[in-house]
Amino acid sequence: MKKIVKFGGSSLASAEQFKKVGNIINADASRVYVVPSAPGKRFSEDTKVTDMLLHLYETAKEGKDLTEELAAIKARYDEIITGLELKDFSLDEDFAIIKKTLEEEPLVDYAASRGEFLNGKIMAAYLGVQFIDAADVIFFNSEGNLNDYKTNKTLSEQLKKYDRAVIPGFYGMGKDGKVKTFSRGGSDVTGSIVARACKADVYENWTDVSGFLVADPRIVDNPKAIKYITYRELRELSYMGASVLHEDAIFPVRRAGIPINIRNTNAPEDEGTWIVESTCQKQDYVVTGIAGKKDFCTIFITKAMMNAEIGFGRKVLQAFEENNISFEHMPSGIDTMTIVVHADEFIHKEQSVVSAIHRLAEPDSVEIESGLALVAVVGRGMKSASGTASKLFTALAAKGINIRMIDQGSSELNIIIGVKNSDFETAIKAIYDAFIVSK
């Protein structure tokens, strides 16, 4: 058995949290490779180290003195080092290098990545294992995307040299030879990449919650936990706002068939949530999860005999492509077509898009509406359960919520509805009550 363990920022925010992590790792000899994040918040008003580093970058870019800000960041790490009683360990030289590098060439990715880099060094010293700099084993191509082949080959070869090691998350090396980061939360992706490279049996992702919840606890009081969720269900929920795991972390382990176990550093006895390719485990509920986002726009296009015009849909979508806008959903009728897009991407280009639609597709009319929220109801059990849609619509009607859009995937894995922004929270509560509370 071989396990990869990734720990989030809240799990490594202080020496006390580090000790919990050390106990978790040492409690299971199969936990051989560790991927740490940068220190997170120690308390609600605290600042994450990555945010401190990003501010440091802004200061460096303005050509100002870095001494005071760098000292505050170093104090966070020194506090951890002192609390762990690492008497012969110091990051003085590393901070000197960081200062010199940012003064000579301030780069945002380099600054942001140092949180994980420094925390990885502390973790390796605390555990007494090898430190592997992610910049030596994770590579990006010229487009800024992961160089999958080179990364997997190099990382696999490097991991074979060490029975145990620490590989910091969130960053790697760009094609230009400079440090490149994933998007925020990217340590999840690093953990997934490491798991695939060493052909792990399990990828444990440790955070501050005991797995995925059916709904957002900021909207629903004490939502139920999800025991098992498939990669496909997770992809749907992550995309629609469920934020326990970075959505890109799914792909490397999915291809390798490696399950992910979301665990709680502060409650290690909890089994958490298992993310798997497929399972015969019985679900407690028809619905696996409910998630959503606000602030979408709809572009409603009408044209008589649209269904008989070959290429009409392509022409409409070309208008969005020309303006570098991706679409979310595209429900349609015989003479109507609706495009759903993110408001923040669309609003500044709306007239350009409308003009392009008229030029390319010659519709009868184009109407725009804003203030739409999308809610995704996801569950592999919906395929075999009759009356799911009826139950959903009845629950919303009972709360006086008007459904402005409906889109169901051909896999029957999800139903996405559009409601007014103002109805968003009420809609999620109503769906949760209908499928979970009133089961």
N, C-alpha and C positions, 0 to 999 in steps of 0.2 A: 504494500500500500504506500502510495506517495501522494502527499497533499501539498498544494500551494496555499499559503495564507496571506491575504492582503488585509491591512489594517487601515481604517480611515483616520482622518485628522483628529476627530474627537477621541479616538482610542489612543492617541499618542500626544495629547495636548500637554501632559505633565509627567513628572517622574512617577507619580502614583499610578497613572494610566499605563505607563511603560511597564511597570512591574506586573500589572494585570496581564498585559500582553505576553510578557516573558513567561508567566505561569501557564498561560494557555498553550504557548508553543512547546514548553518543556513537558507538558502533561501528555503529549502524544508524539512519540518518536517519528511518526510518519509525516509530521509537519516540517518539511526539510528546506523549503525555499520561502523566504519572507519578502513581501512587497509592502513597504511603508509609504504612507502619505506624509505631507508636511504637518507640523503641529496645528491643530485646530483651536477652537475657543475653549478656554478653561472655565469660563462662566459666560452668561448671556451677553454681558456688555464688553467682553473681551474682543480682540481682533485676531483673525487668523494670520498665521505667519506669511502665507502666500500673499495676502492683501498688503501686509507690511512691506513685502519685497516688491510688489508692483508699485507702491508709492515710492519706494527707494529708487526704482527705475525712473519714475517721473522726475525725481529730484536730480538724478544723474543726467538725464536728458537736458535739463535746464542749466547744467553746468554748476550746480550748487554743491556745497560741501556735504559729504555723505556721513561724516563722523558720528553725529548724534543719532541719526536714524539707524545706522548700522550697529551702534552700541545697544540700542533698544532691542534689535533683533537678536544680537548675540546674547543678551541677557536672558532671553527666553530659552535658548539652548543651554546656556551655562546653568540655569536653574534645574534643567533636566539632568545634566551631567552630574551636578552636585548631589541631587536627590538619589541618583543611581549609584553614587559613591565610586565613580570611575576616576580614581585618583591620578592615574598615569595617562589620561586621555584629554586631549585639547583640540579645539577647532580654531585656535588662533591663526594658524597658517592659512587655513581655508578662508577665513574672513579677510585676511590680508589680500589674498588672490582675488576674492570677489570685489573688494574695494578697487583694486588696481584695474581689473577688467572693466568694471562699469564706468570708471573715470575715463578710460581710454576709448572704449566703444560700448556705450549703453545699448543693450539689446533686451527687449522685453521678455523673450522666451528664456534667455539665459537667467535673467533676474528671477523670474517666476519659478524656474526649475530648482533653484538652490534650496528651497524649503525641503523638498524630498531628498535631495542629494545629502544635505547635512544630517537630516533625520536618519537616513540610511546608514551613515557612518556611525552614528551613536548606537543604532540598533545592532549593527554588526559587532561593535566593541562590547556591548552589553551581553550579547549571546555568545561571544567568542567564536564567531564564524567569519567566513570570507565575505568581503564587500566587493560587489561587481557594479561598476558605474554603468548605468543604463545607456549612456552615450557611446559605450564601447560595444553594445550588443543589440540595440534597437535603432533601426534606420528608417528615414523618410526619403521619398523620391523627390524629384524636382517640382512636382505639383503639390508637395506638402502632405501627401498621403503616406501611410505606412508601406515600406518596402517589405512586403510579406515574405518573399522567398529569402532574401538576404538576412533578414532578422531571424527567421526561424532556423536557418542553417547556422549562423554565427552563435546564436544564443544556445542552441542545442549542444554545439561543440563545447562551449564554455561551461555549461552546467555539468557536463560529464566529468569535468575536472574536480568538482567539489561535491561532497556528500551533502553539505549544508551551505547556504549562502543567503545574503541579503541583496536584493536588486531594487533600488528606489523606483517609485512609480512616476508617471506623468510625463516623462520626457525621453528623448533619444537624440540621435544625431541627424541633422539635415543633409541634403545632397551637397550643400555649400560648405560642409565641415563645421557648421555652427549648431549650437544646441537648439532643438526644436521640441515644442510641447504639444501634447494632445489638448483638447478643450478641457475646461475645468471639470474635475471629477475623473480625469484620465488615468489616475492610478488604477481604477477598475480595469481599464483596458490593458495596462501593463501586466496585471495579475493574470488576465486571460491569456495573454501572449506567452507568459512564462509557463503557465499550465500546459499549453499545447506543446511548447518546445521540449518539455521534459516528459511528455506523455503521462501527465498526472492522472490519478484515479479520481481526485476530487479537487475542486477549486473552492476554498473557503474564503468568503468575503466578510470580514468582521467590521461591524459598524456600531451605531448606538441604538439600534432598534432590533427587535427579535424577528427579523424577516419582513416580508411584504405584508401589507394590510389590504383588505378588500377595497377600502376607500381612504381618502385623505383624512387623517385625524384632525386636521384643522377645520374640516367641514362636518364630519360625522364623529360623534362622541364614541370613544372606545371601539373602533371598528374591529371586526374579527381578523385574525391572522390567516394567511394563506399557507397551507402545508406543502402543497405541490403545485407548481406552475410550469407549463411547457415553455420552451424557447419562443415559440410563435406567440403565445399569450403575453409573455413578458415584452416582446418586441412591440406589440400593440399598445400595452399599458405604458411602457417607457416613453414611447413616441408621444403619447397623449398626456404626459405630465407626471407619471409616477416616477419618483426621483431617487429611489433607494440605490439603483445601480445605473451606471452610465450605459446608454443604449448600445454603444458600439462594443461594449465588453462581451456581448453575446456571441459575436461572429466567430472568433478564433476557437472557442471551446465548443461551439455548436458543430462546427465542421469535424472536430475531433471526438464528439460524443462524450465530452467531459461534463458531469453535472456540477452546478454551482450551488453551494450551501451558504445562504445569508445568515450570519450569526450575530449575536449581541455580546460585545466585549464585557459589558457590565452585568450580563446574565448568561455566562457561558454554559450553564446547564440547560438552557432552552434549545430545542432542536432547530428552531428557525424555519426558514423556507427553503425547499429544494427546488431548484430550477433544472428541468430535465428535458431531454428530447421527446420522450413519450413516457406514459405511465398507465398502469392499470389500477393505480390507487383510487379508491372510491372518493369522489368529491363530496364535501359536506353540503355544497350549494350548487345550483345550476350555473350561477354566475361566479367566475373566478375573481374578477376585479372590475372596479368602476373608476374611470379617470377622465379628465377633460382639460380643456384650455379655453380661455376667453379671447375676445378680440380678433374675430375673423370677418372678412367681407365676402359677400356673394355678388357675382356678376351674372345676371339673369338675361339670357339671350334668346330671342324668339325669331323664327323665320318660317313662313308657310312652306310646307313640303320639305322641311329640313331633312326628314328621314330618307328622302329620295335623292338627295344631293350628295354624290360621292366626294369624300374629302372635306366635308364641312367641318367636322371636329378637328381635323389636322390644321385647317386654316385658323380656327379660333385659338388653338393652343400655340400656334406659331406667333400670335400676337403677344402672348405671355413670354415665350422664349426670347423674342426680340428684345424684351424689356428685362430679361434676366430674372424672371419671377417664376417660382415653382408653384404648382397648384396642389391642394390637399385632397379635394374630392371633386367628382364631376357627375352628379346625378342628372339624368336627362329624361325627356319625354319625346313624343312624336315630333312636335314642332318647337320644343324648348330644350335649352341646355343651360345648366348652372355650373359655374366654376367657383369653387371656394378657395380663398387664399388668405394668408396672414395679412392682417391690416397694416402692420408696420412695414412690410415689404411692398405693399400695393399702393398705399395712400398717396405717396409722393409721385407715383407714375400713373395714376388712374386715367387721366385724360389721354396720355400717350397710348395706353392699352386700348381704351375705347376707340380711339382714332384708328389704331391698327386693326382692330376687329372689323370695323366698318370697311376699311380699305381691302382687307384680305377676304372676308367672308360675306360682306354685303347683307347683314341681317336686317330684319324689319325693325327691331328695337334692341337697345341694350340698357338695362336698369341695374343700378348699384345700390346695395344696402349694406350697412355696417352694424356693429354691435352684436355680432353673432358669437355664441359660445358653442363649442362642440363637446359632446359627452359620449365616451365610448363605453359600451357595456360588453365585456369580453368574457368568454367562457367556452371551453371545449365541450361542456355539457349541454350547451344550447342546441347543438345539432340533433340530439336525441330526445329533447324535451319539447313536448307540444305546448303551444300557447304562450311561448316566451314573449313574442312581440306584443300579443294582446295584453299580457300582464304589465309589460313596460308602458304601453300607451295608456292603459287604465290608471296606472299609478300617477302618471303625469297629468292626466285629465282631472283626476281628483284634487289636484293642487292648483288647478286653473292654469296650467302651463301649456302654451300653444307651441306645437312642434313645427318648426319652419323648414326643416330638412331631415330626410331619412336616407341612410345609405347602409346597406348590408352587404358584406363581402360574400363572394361565391362560396367560400369555405364554411360559411355559417359560424365562424369563430367569433364574430363581433357584429354589433349593431351600433352605428354612429348616428346620433340625432343632433340637430341644431336647434338651439333655443336662444332667447334673448339673453344678453349678458346678465341682466338683472335677475333672471330666473335660474342662473347656473347652480348656485349652492342649493337652492330648494329642489332642483331637479335631481341632483346627486343624492340628497337625503331621501327623497321620495323613492328613487330606484333602490337604494340600500334597504329601506324599510320593506319594500315589496318583495325583494328576493332573499334577504338575509334575516331580518327581524321576523317577518311573517311567514317564514319557510314552513 
